[in-house]
Amino acid sequence: MIGPARPPITPAAVRIYENPPRHYQQIAIINSSAGTTWLFPDRDSPDEAIADLRREAAALGANGVLLQAVYDRPVGGLSVGVGGFGYGRHNFYGGGGSVGGPLINRRVQAIAIYVRR
């Protein structure tokens, strides 16, 4: 919390700002996760994070969310491997393979604000 909270409002009334509006008061720094994905972030995940920010801001009585940063944070890795063997009438065979990559957590940082109209 950076400033005083206000009575809660509906999330639909919270407006998203990429640039600071003219007259506003900061209420709180808020963060949201757009989810953890493997290799390639999901295109819909930022929309879910924005919806979470709206809900959090509305609970504080903020009528705006000022976006600060959208960034990816590595949170580990995932590797999947397979292998097998078998035999036929005159042959014995075996094989294996694996694929791996990073787990990425997309984060959205913002400030819940109250905009005076």
N, CA, C and O atoms as a GROMACS GRO file, in nm:
protein
  468
    1MET      N    1   0.085  -0.118   0.000
    1MET     CA    2   0.000   0.000   0.000
    1MET      C    3   0.089   0.124   0.000
    1MET      O    4   0.184   0.136   0.078
    2ILE      N    5   0.055   0.214  -0.090
    2ILE     CA    6   0.129   0.340  -0.098
    2ILE      C    7   0.039   0.456  -0.052
    2ILE      O    8   0.088   0.559  -0.007
    3GLY      N    9  -0.091   0.437  -0.065
    3GLY     CA   10  -0.187   0.540  -0.027
    3GLY      C   11  -0.309   0.476   0.037
    3GLY      O   12  -0.314   0.354   0.055
    4PRO      N   13  -0.407   0.559   0.070
    4PRO     CA   14  -0.526   0.505   0.138
    4PRO      C   15  -0.616   0.427   0.042
    4PRO      O   16  -0.638   0.465  -0.073
    5ALA      N   17  -0.667   0.314   0.094
    5ALA     CA   18  -0.764   0.236   0.016
    5ALA      C   19  -0.898   0.310   0.018
    5ALA      O   20  -0.924   0.392   0.105
    6ARG      N   21  -0.981   0.279  -0.078
    6ARG     CA   22  -1.115   0.337  -0.090
    6ARG      C   23  -1.217   0.223  -0.086
    6ARG      O   24  -1.178   0.107  -0.087
    7PRO      N   25  -1.345   0.256  -0.081
    7PRO     CA   26  -1.445   0.149  -0.084
    7PRO      C   27  -1.435   0.068  -0.214
    7PRO      O   28  -1.410   0.126  -0.320
    8PRO      N   29  -1.452  -0.064  -0.207
    8PRO     CA   30  -1.441  -0.148  -0.327
    8PRO      C   31  -1.541  -0.108  -0.437
    8PRO      O   32  -1.650  -0.058  -0.409
    9ILE      N   33  -1.499  -0.131  -0.561
    9ILE     CA   34  -1.585  -0.105  -0.677
    9ILE      C   35  -1.587  -0.232  -0.762
    9ILE      O   36  -1.521  -0.330  -0.730
   10THR      N   37  -1.662  -0.229  -0.869
   10THR     CA   38  -1.669  -0.344  -0.959
   10THR      C   39  -1.546  -0.345  -1.051
   10THR      O   40  -1.505  -0.238  -1.097
   11PRO      N   41  -1.488  -0.462  -1.080
   11PRO     CA   42  -1.371  -0.469  -1.169
   11PRO      C   43  -1.397  -0.411  -1.308
   11PRO      O   44  -1.305  -0.360  -1.372
   12ALA      N   45  -1.521  -0.416  -1.355
   12ALA     CA   46  -1.552  -0.360  -1.488
   12ALA      C   47  -1.532  -0.209  -1.493
   12ALA      O   48  -1.514  -0.153  -1.601
   13ALA      N   49  -1.534  -0.144  -1.377
   13ALA     CA   50  -1.518   0.002  -1.372
   13ALA      C   51  -1.371   0.045  -1.366
   13ALA      O   52  -1.341   0.164  -1.367
   14VAL      N   53  -1.280  -0.051  -1.361
   14VAL     CA   54  -1.137  -0.021  -1.353
   14VAL      C   55  -1.080  -0.008  -1.494
   14VAL      O   56  -1.092  -0.099  -1.576
   15ARG      N   57  -1.019   0.106  -1.521
   15ARG     CA   58  -0.962   0.134  -1.653
   15ARG      C   59  -0.811   0.106  -1.651
   15ARG      O   60  -0.744   0.130  -1.551
   16ILE      N   61  -0.760   0.054  -1.762
   16ILE     CA   62  -0.617   0.022  -1.775
   16ILE      C   63  -0.548   0.139  -1.846
   16ILE      O   64  -0.594   0.186  -1.950
   17TYR      N   65  -0.437   0.185  -1.788
   17TYR     CA   66  -0.359   0.295  -1.845
   17TYR      C   67  -0.218   0.248  -1.875
   17TYR      O   68  -0.154   0.183  -1.792
   18GLU      N   69  -0.170   0.281  -1.993
   18GLU     CA   70  -0.030   0.256  -2.027
   18GLU      C   71   0.055   0.379  -1.998
   18GLU      O   72   0.175   0.368  -1.973
   19ASN      N   73  -0.008   0.497  -2.000
   19ASN     CA   74   0.056   0.624  -1.968
   19ASN      C   75  -0.019   0.687  -1.852
   19ASN      O   76  -0.140   0.671  -1.841
   20PRO      N   77   0.051   0.758  -1.765
   20PRO     CA   78  -0.017   0.816  -1.649
   20PRO      C   79  -0.125   0.917  -1.691
   20PRO      O   80  -0.102   1.000  -1.778
   21PRO      N   81  -0.242   0.908  -1.627
   21PRO     CA   82  -0.345   1.009  -1.654
   21PRO      C   83  -0.305   1.140  -1.587
   21PRO      O   84  -0.206   1.146  -1.514
   22ARG      N   85  -0.381   1.243  -1.612
   22ARG     CA   86  -0.344   1.376  -1.565
   22ARG      C   87  -0.347   1.390  -1.412
   22ARG      O   88  -0.248   1.433  -1.353
   23HIS      N   89  -0.457   1.355  -1.347
   23HIS     CA   90  -0.471   1.372  -1.202
   23HIS      C   91  -0.504   1.237  -1.139
   23HIS      O   92  -0.614   1.184  -1.157
   24TYR      N   93  -0.409   1.182  -1.065
   24TYR     CA   94  -0.435   1.053  -1.002
   24TYR      C   95  -0.360   1.043  -0.870
   24TYR      O   96  -0.265   1.117  -0.843
   25GLN      N   97  -0.405   0.948  -0.788
   25GLN     CA   98  -0.342   0.919  -0.660
   25GLN      C   99  -0.305   0.772  -0.659
   25GLN      O  100  -0.387   0.686  -0.693
   26GLN      N  101  -0.182   0.741  -0.620
   26GLN     CA  102  -0.138   0.602  -0.611
   26GLN      C  103  -0.197   0.536  -0.487
   26GLN      O  104  -0.198   0.595  -0.379
   27ILE      N  105  -0.245   0.414  -0.503
   27ILE     CA  106  -0.301   0.341  -0.390
   27ILE      C  107  -0.211   0.224  -0.350
   27ILE      O  108  -0.179   0.209  -0.232
   28ALA      N  109  -0.169   0.142  -0.446
   28ALA     CA  110  -0.087   0.024  -0.413
   28ALA      C  111  -0.012  -0.026  -0.535
   28ALA      O  112  -0.056  -0.007  -0.649
   29ILE      N  113   0.100  -0.091  -0.511
   29ILE     CA  114   0.171  -0.163  -0.617
   29ILE      C  115   0.110  -0.302  -0.622
   29ILE      O  116   0.099  -0.370  -0.519
   30ILE      N  117   0.069  -0.345  -0.740
   30ILE     CA  118   0.007  -0.476  -0.756
   30ILE      C  119   0.080  -0.554  -0.865
   30ILE      O  120   0.136  -0.496  -0.958
   31ASN      N  121   0.079  -0.684  -0.850
   31ASN     CA  122   0.144  -0.774  -0.946
   31ASN      C  123   0.050  -0.887  -0.980
   31ASN      O  124  -0.036  -0.925  -0.900
   32SER      N  125   0.067  -0.938  -1.099
   32SER     CA  126  -0.013  -1.052  -1.141
   32SER      C  127   0.072  -1.144  -1.226
   32SER      O  128   0.162  -1.099  -1.297
   33SER      N  129   0.041  -1.270  -1.219
   33SER     CA  130   0.110  -1.368  -1.302
   33SER      C  131   0.019  -1.403  -1.419
   33SER      O  132  -0.100  -1.429  -1.401
   34ALA      N  133   0.076  -1.404  -1.536
   34ALA     CA  134   0.001  -1.444  -1.655
   34ALA      C  135   0.014  -1.594  -1.676
   34ALA      O  136  -0.030  -1.645  -1.779
   35GLY      N  137   0.072  -1.664  -1.581
   35GLY     CA  138   0.082  -1.809  -1.590
   35GLY      C  139   0.222  -1.855  -1.627
   35GLY      O  140   0.304  -1.779  -1.678
   36THR      N  141   0.246  -1.981  -1.601
   36THR     CA  142   0.374  -2.044  -1.634
   36THR      C  143   0.355  -2.132  -1.756
   36THR      O  144   0.262  -2.213  -1.762
   37THR      N  145   0.443  -2.115  -1.851
   37THR     CA  146   0.436  -2.195  -1.973
   37THR      C  147   0.573  -2.257  -2.001
   37THR      O  148   0.674  -2.218  -1.943
   38TRP      N  149   0.571  -2.353  -2.089
   38TRP     CA  150   0.693  -2.422  -2.128
   38TRP      C  151   0.733  -2.373  -2.266
   38TRP      O  152   0.655  -2.387  -2.361
   39LEU      N  153   0.849  -2.318  -2.280
   39LEU     CA  154   0.908  -2.268  -2.404
   39LEU      C  155   0.840  -2.142  -2.458
   39LEU      O  156   0.904  -2.038  -2.465
   40PHE      N  157   0.712  -2.150  -2.496
   40PHE     CA  158   0.648  -2.038  -2.563
   40PHE      C  159   0.529  -1.987  -2.480
   40PHE      O  160   0.436  -2.063  -2.454
   41PRO      N  161   0.531  -1.859  -2.438
   41PRO     CA  162   0.419  -1.807  -2.360
   41PRO      C  163   0.288  -1.812  -2.438
   41PRO      O  164   0.286  -1.794  -2.560
   42ASP      N  165   0.180  -1.836  -2.366
   42ASP     CA  166   0.045  -1.840  -2.422
   42ASP      C  167   0.002  -1.698  -2.457
   42ASP      O  168   0.020  -1.606  -2.376
   43ARG      N  169  -0.056  -1.677  -2.575
   43ARG     CA  170  -0.096  -1.544  -2.617
   43ARG      C  171  -0.209  -1.485  -2.534
   43ARG      O  172  -0.218  -1.363  -2.519
   44ASP      N  173  -0.297  -1.570  -2.478
   44ASP     CA  174  -0.410  -1.521  -2.398
   44ASP      C  175  -0.371  -1.490  -2.255
   44ASP      O  176  -0.448  -1.425  -2.184
   45SER      N  177  -0.254  -1.533  -2.210
   45SER     CA  178  -0.218  -1.517  -2.070
   45SER      C  179  -0.211  -1.371  -2.023
   45SER      O  180  -0.249  -1.346  -1.909
   46PRO      N  181  -0.166  -1.272  -2.102
   46PRO     CA  182  -0.170  -1.134  -2.054
   46PRO      C  183  -0.311  -1.084  -2.027
   46PRO      O  184  -0.331  -1.005  -1.935
   47ASP      N  185  -0.409  -1.129  -2.104
   47ASP     CA  186  -0.548  -1.089  -2.078
   47ASP      C  187  -0.595  -1.138  -1.943
   47ASP      O  188  -0.666  -1.066  -1.871
   48GLU      N  189  -0.556  -1.259  -1.907
   48GLU     CA  190  -0.592  -1.313  -1.775
   48GLU      C  191  -0.524  -1.234  -1.664
   48GLU      O  192  -0.584  -1.209  -1.560
   49ALA      N  193  -0.398  -1.195  -1.686
   49ALA     CA  194  -0.326  -1.117  -1.586
   49ALA      C  195  -0.390  -0.980  -1.568
   49ALA      O  196  -0.401  -0.932  -1.455
   50ILE      N  197  -0.433  -0.917  -1.676
   50ILE     CA  198  -0.500  -0.787  -1.668
   50ILE      C  199  -0.631  -0.800  -1.592
   50ILE      O  200  -0.664  -0.712  -1.512
   51ALA      N  201  -0.705  -0.907  -1.615
   51ALA     CA  202  -0.830  -0.929  -1.541
   51ALA      C  203  -0.801  -0.944  -1.391
   51ALA      O  204  -0.877  -0.894  -1.309
   52ASP      N  205  -0.693  -1.013  -1.356
   52ASP     CA  206  -0.654  -1.027  -1.216
   52ASP      C  207  -0.620  -0.891  -1.155
   52ASP      O  208  -0.658  -0.861  -1.042
   53LEU      N  209  -0.546  -0.808  -1.232
   53LEU     CA  210  -0.510  -0.675  -1.183
   53LEU      C  211  -0.635  -0.590  -1.160
   53LEU      O  212  -0.645  -0.517  -1.061
   54ARG      N  213  -0.731  -0.599  -1.253
   54ARG     CA  214  -0.857  -0.524  -1.237
   54ARG      C  215  -0.929  -0.565  -1.108
   54ARG      O  216  -0.976  -0.480  -1.033
   55ARG      N  217  -0.936  -0.696  -1.082
   55ARG     CA  218  -1.004  -0.745  -0.961
   55ARG      C  219  -0.932  -0.696  -0.835
   55ARG      O  220  -0.997  -0.652  -0.739
   56GLU      N  221  -0.800  -0.703  -0.836
   56GLU     CA  222  -0.722  -0.661  -0.719
   56GLU      C  223  -0.737  -0.510  -0.696
   56GLU      O  224  -0.754  -0.466  -0.582
   57ALA      N  225  -0.730  -0.432  -0.804
   57ALA     CA  226  -0.745  -0.287  -0.791
   57ALA      C  227  -0.885  -0.249  -0.743
   57ALA      O  228  -0.901  -0.161  -0.659
   58ALA      N  229  -0.986  -0.316  -0.798
   58ALA     CA  230  -1.125  -0.288  -0.760
   58ALA      C  231  -1.148  -0.314  -0.612
   58ALA      O  232  -1.221  -0.240  -0.546
   59ALA      N  233  -1.086  -0.418  -0.559
   59ALA     CA  234  -1.099  -0.450  -0.416
   59ALA      C  235  -1.040  -0.340  -0.328
   59ALA      O  236  -1.082  -0.323  -0.213
   60LEU      N  237  -0.943  -0.265  -0.382
   60LEU     CA  238  -0.881  -0.155  -0.308
   60LEU      C  239  -0.954  -0.022  -0.333
   60LEU      O  240  -0.918   0.080  -0.274
   61GLY      N  241  -1.054  -0.023  -0.421
   61GLY     CA  242  -1.126   0.099  -0.454
   61GLY      C  243  -1.058   0.182  -0.561
   61GLY      O  244  -1.095   0.298  -0.582
   62ALA      N  245  -0.960   0.125  -0.629
   62ALA     CA  246  -0.890   0.196  -0.737
   62ALA      C  247  -0.976   0.190  -0.863
   62ALA      O  248  -1.033   0.085  -0.894
   63ASN      N  249  -0.985   0.301  -0.935
   63ASN     CA  250  -1.061   0.301  -1.060
   63ASN      C  251  -0.969   0.296  -1.182
   63ASN      O  252  -1.013   0.314  -1.295
   64GLY      N  253  -0.840   0.272  -1.157
   64GLY     CA  254  -0.745   0.262  -1.266
   64GLY      C  255  -0.627   0.173  -1.229
   64GLY      O  256  -0.595   0.155  -1.112
   65VAL      N  257  -0.565   0.119  -1.332
   65VAL     CA  258  -0.441   0.041  -1.317
   65VAL      C  259  -0.341   0.099  -1.416
   65VAL      O  260  -0.364   0.100  -1.536
   66LEU      N  261  -0.230   0.146  -1.362
   66LEU     CA  262  -0.123   0.202  -1.444
   66LEU      C  263  -0.017   0.094  -1.464
   66LEU      O  264   0.054   0.058  -1.370
   67LEU      N  265  -0.007   0.042  -1.586
   67LEU     CA  266   0.088  -0.066  -1.616
   67LEU      C  267   0.231  -0.014  -1.606
   67LEU      O  268   0.262   0.094  -1.657
   68GLN      N  269   0.316  -0.091  -1.541
   68GLN     CA  270   0.457  -0.054  -1.524
   68GLN      C  271   0.549  -0.142  -1.607
   68GLN      O  272   0.638  -0.092  -1.676
   69ALA      N  273   0.529  -0.273  -1.600
   69ALA     CA  274   0.620  -0.365  -1.670
   69ALA      C  275   0.552  -0.499  -1.695
   69ALA      O  276   0.474  -0.547  -1.613
   70VAL      N  277   0.585  -0.558  -1.809
   70VAL     CA  278   0.547  -0.695  -1.841
   70VAL      C  279   0.679  -0.766  -1.869
   70VAL      O  280   0.754  -0.725  -1.958
   71TYR      N  281   0.706  -0.871  -1.795
   71TYR     CA  282   0.835  -0.938  -1.811
   71TYR      C  283   0.822  -1.088  -1.788
   71TYR      O  284   0.728  -1.134  -1.724
   72ASP      N  285   0.917  -1.161  -1.842
   72ASP     CA  286   0.922  -1.306  -1.826
   72ASP      C  287   1.029  -1.339  -1.724
   72ASP      O  288   1.137  -1.281  -1.724
   73ARG      N  289   0.997  -1.434  -1.636
   73ARG     CA  290   1.092  -1.478  -1.534
   73ARG      C  291   1.107  -1.629  -1.545
   73ARG      O  292   1.009  -1.701  -1.533
   74PRO      N  293   1.230  -1.678  -1.568
   74PRO     CA  294   1.248  -1.822  -1.572
   74PRO      C  295   1.226  -1.881  -1.433
   74PRO      O  296   1.275  -1.828  -1.333
   75VAL      N  297   1.153  -1.991  -1.427
   75VAL     CA  298   1.122  -2.054  -1.298
   75VAL      C  299   1.165  -2.201  -1.294
   75VAL      O  300   1.120  -2.276  -1.208
   76GLY      N  301   1.248  -2.241  -1.384
   76GLY     CA  302   1.294  -2.380  -1.385
   76GLY      C  303   1.296  -2.435  -1.526
   76GLY      O  304   1.299  -2.359  -1.624
   77GLY      N  305   1.295  -2.563  -1.536
   77GLY     CA  306   1.299  -2.627  -1.666
   77GLY      C  307   1.219  -2.755  -1.666
   77GLY      O  308   1.184  -2.809  -1.561
   78LEU      N  309   1.192  -2.803  -1.783
   78LEU     CA  310   1.117  -2.927  -1.799
   78LEU      C  311   1.184  -3.007  -1.909
   78LEU      O  312   1.217  -2.954  -2.015
   79SER      N  313   1.204  -3.133  -1.883
   79SER     CA  314   1.263  -3.223  -1.981
   79SER      C  315   1.179  -3.349  -1.986
   79SER      O  316   1.140  -3.405  -1.884
   80VAL      N  317   1.153  -3.394  -2.107
   80VAL     CA  318   1.075  -3.515  -2.127
   80VAL      C  319   1.161  -3.611  -2.209
   80VAL      O  320   1.212  -3.576  -2.315
   81GLY      N  321   1.176  -3.730  -2.158
   81GLY     CA  322   1.256  -3.830  -2.230
   81GLY      C  323   1.178  -3.959  -2.249
   81GLY      O  324   1.092  -3.994  -2.168
   82VAL      N  325   1.209  -4.029  -2.356
   82VAL     CA  326   1.147  -4.158  -2.384
   82VAL      C  327   1.256  -4.255  -2.430
   82VAL      O  328   1.358  -4.215  -2.484
   83GLY      N  329   1.231  -4.378  -2.407
   83GLY     CA  330   1.326  -4.479  -2.450
   83GLY      C  331   1.258  -4.614  -2.455
   83GLY      O  332   1.150  -4.633  -2.399
   84GLY      N  333   1.320  -4.704  -2.520
   84GLY     CA  334   1.262  -4.838  -2.529
   84GLY      C  335   1.355  -4.934  -2.598
   84GLY      O  336   1.457  -4.896  -2.656
   85PHE      N  337   1.318  -5.057  -2.591
   85PHE     CA  338   1.394  -5.160  -2.661
   85PHE      C  339   1.299  -5.273  -2.697
   85PHE      O  340   1.187  -5.282  -2.646
   86GLY      N  341   1.344  -5.353  -2.782
   86GLY     CA  342   1.263  -5.467  -2.825
   86GLY      C  343   1.350  -5.566  -2.900
   86GLY      O  344   1.469  -5.545  -2.921
   87TYR      N  345   1.288  -5.672  -2.939
   87TYR     CA  346   1.362  -5.771  -3.017
   87TYR      C  347   1.264  -5.837  -3.113
   87TYR      O  348   1.145  -5.850  -3.086
   88GLY      N  349   1.318  -5.874  -3.219
   88GLY     CA  350   1.242  -5.944  -3.320
   88GLY      C  351   1.298  -6.085  -3.334
   88GLY      O  352   1.367  -6.135  -3.245
   89ARG      N  353   1.267  -6.146  -3.443
   89ARG     CA  354   1.308  -6.284  -3.464
   89ARG      C  355   1.459  -6.301  -3.466
   89ARG      O  356   1.512  -6.395  -3.407
   90HIS      N  357   1.529  -6.210  -3.534
   90HIS     CA  358   1.675  -6.219  -3.542
   90HIS      C  359   1.741  -6.088  -3.502
   90HIS      O  360   1.863  -6.076  -3.515
   91ASN      N  361   1.666  -5.991  -3.453
   91ASN     CA  362   1.721  -5.859  -3.423
   91ASN      C  363   1.686  -5.815  -3.281
   91ASN      O  364   1.584  -5.852  -3.225
   92PHE      N  365   1.776  -5.734  -3.227
   92PHE     CA  366   1.753  -5.667  -3.100
   92PHE      C  367   1.770  -5.519  -3.129
   92PHE      O  368   1.868  -5.480  -3.192
   93TYR      N  369   1.678  -5.436  -3.084
   93TYR     CA  370   1.690  -5.293  -3.114
   93TYR      C  371   1.653  -5.212  -2.990
   93TYR      O  372   1.582  -5.260  -2.901
   94GLY      N  373   1.702  -5.089  -2.987
   94GLY     CA  374   1.674  -4.997  -2.876
   94GLY      C  375   1.689  -4.855  -2.925
   94GLY      O  376   1.750  -4.830  -3.029
   95GLY      N  377   1.634  -4.762  -2.850
   95GLY     CA  378   1.646  -4.622  -2.887
   95GLY      C  379   1.590  -4.533  -2.778
   95GLY      O  380   1.530  -4.580  -2.682
   96GLY      N  381   1.611  -4.406  -2.795
   96GLY     CA  382   1.562  -4.310  -2.697
   96GLY      C  383   1.576  -4.169  -2.750
   96GLY      O  384   1.640  -4.145  -2.852
   97GLY      N  385   1.516  -4.079  -2.679
   97GLY     CA  386   1.526  -3.939  -2.717
   97GLY      C  387   1.471  -3.852  -2.605
   97GLY      O  388   1.403  -3.901  -2.515
   98SER      N  389   1.501  -3.726  -2.612
   98SER     CA  390   1.448  -3.635  -2.511
   98SER      C  391   1.437  -3.495  -2.570
   98SER      O  392   1.503  -3.461  -2.668
   99VAL      N  393   1.353  -3.416  -2.506
   99VAL     CA  394   1.339  -3.275  -2.542
   99VAL      C  395   1.325  -3.198  -2.411
   99VAL      O  396   1.264  -3.247  -2.316
  100GLY      N  397   1.381  -3.081  -2.406
  100GLY     CA  398   1.375  -3.002  -2.283
  100GLY      C  399   1.370  -2.855  -2.314
  100GLY      O  400   1.397  -2.813  -2.427
  101GLY      N  401   1.336  -2.777  -2.214
  101GLY     CA  402   1.332  -2.633  -2.230
  101GLY      C  403   1.294  -2.565  -2.100
  101GLY      O  404   1.262  -2.632  -2.002
  102PRO      N  405   1.299  -2.431  -2.099
  102PRO     CA  406   1.273  -2.357  -1.976
  102PRO      C  407   1.124  -2.344  -1.946
  102PRO      O  408   1.040  -2.344  -2.037
  103LEU      N  409   1.092  -2.332  -1.818
  103LEU     CA  410   0.959  -2.292  -1.775
  103LEU      C  411   0.963  -2.141  -1.754
  103LEU      O  412   1.052  -2.090  -1.685
  104ILE      N  413   0.869  -2.070  -1.812
  104ILE     CA  414   0.868  -1.924  -1.809
  104ILE      C  415   0.742  -1.875  -1.739
  104ILE      O  416   0.632  -1.920  -1.771
  105ASN      N  417   0.759  -1.782  -1.644
  105ASN     CA  418   0.646  -1.721  -1.576
  105ASN      C  419   0.638  -1.576  -1.622
  105ASN      O  420   0.727  -1.497  -1.594
  106ARG      N  421   0.531  -1.542  -1.692
  106ARG     CA  422   0.510  -1.405  -1.739
  106ARG      C  423   0.443  -1.326  -1.627
  106ARG      O  424   0.341  -1.368  -1.574
  107ARG      N  425   0.501  -1.213  -1.591
  107ARG     CA  426   0.454  -1.130  -1.481
  107ARG      C  427   0.414  -0.992  -1.533
  107ARG      O  428   0.470  -0.941  -1.630
  108VAL      N  429   0.315  -0.932  -1.466
  108VAL     CA  430   0.272  -0.797  -1.498
  108VAL      C  431   0.276  -0.716  -1.369
  108VAL      O  432   0.213  -0.753  -1.270
  109GLN      N  433   0.350  -0.606  -1.371
  109GLN     CA  434   0.359  -0.518  -1.254
  109GLN      C  435   0.285  -0.390  -1.287
  109GLN      O  436   0.296  -0.337  -1.397
  110ALA      N  437   0.209  -0.340  -1.189
  110ALA     CA  438   0.128  -0.220  -1.211
  110ALA      C  439   0.108  -0.146  -1.080
  110ALA      O  440   0.146  -0.194  -0.973
  111ILE      N  441   0.047  -0.028  -1.090
  111ILE     CA  442   0.010   0.051  -0.973
  111ILE      C  443  -0.140   0.071  -0.977
  111ILE      O  444  -0.195   0.118  -1.078
  112ALA      N  445  -0.207   0.037  -0.868
  112ALA     CA  446  -0.350   0.065  -0.855
  112ALA      C  447  -0.362   0.214  -0.824
  112ALA      O  448  -0.298   0.264  -0.732
  113ILE      N  449  -0.444   0.284  -0.902
  113ILE     CA  450  -0.456   0.429  -0.886
  113ILE      C  451  -0.602   0.472  -0.878
  113ILE      O  452  -0.693   0.402  -0.923
  114TYR      N  453  -0.622   0.589  -0.821
  114TYR     CA  454  -0.755   0.651  -0.823
  114TYR      C  455  -0.743   0.777  -0.909
  114TYR      O  456  -0.667   0.868  -0.877
  115VAL      N  457  -0.819   0.780  -1.017
  115VAL     CA  458  -0.815   0.893  -1.111
  115VAL      C  459  -0.928   0.988  -1.078
  115VAL      O  460  -1.045   0.949  -1.077
  116ARG      N  461  -0.892   1.114  -1.051
  116ARG     CA  462  -0.993   1.217  -1.027
  116ARG      C  463  -1.040   1.268  -1.160
  116ARG      O  464  -0.960   1.307  -1.245
  117ARG      N  465  -1.170   1.269  -1.180
  117ARG     CA  466  -1.224   1.309  -1.310
  117ARG      C  467  -1.278   1.449  -1.307
  117ARG      O  468  -1.327   1.499  -1.409
   0.00000   0.00000   0.00000
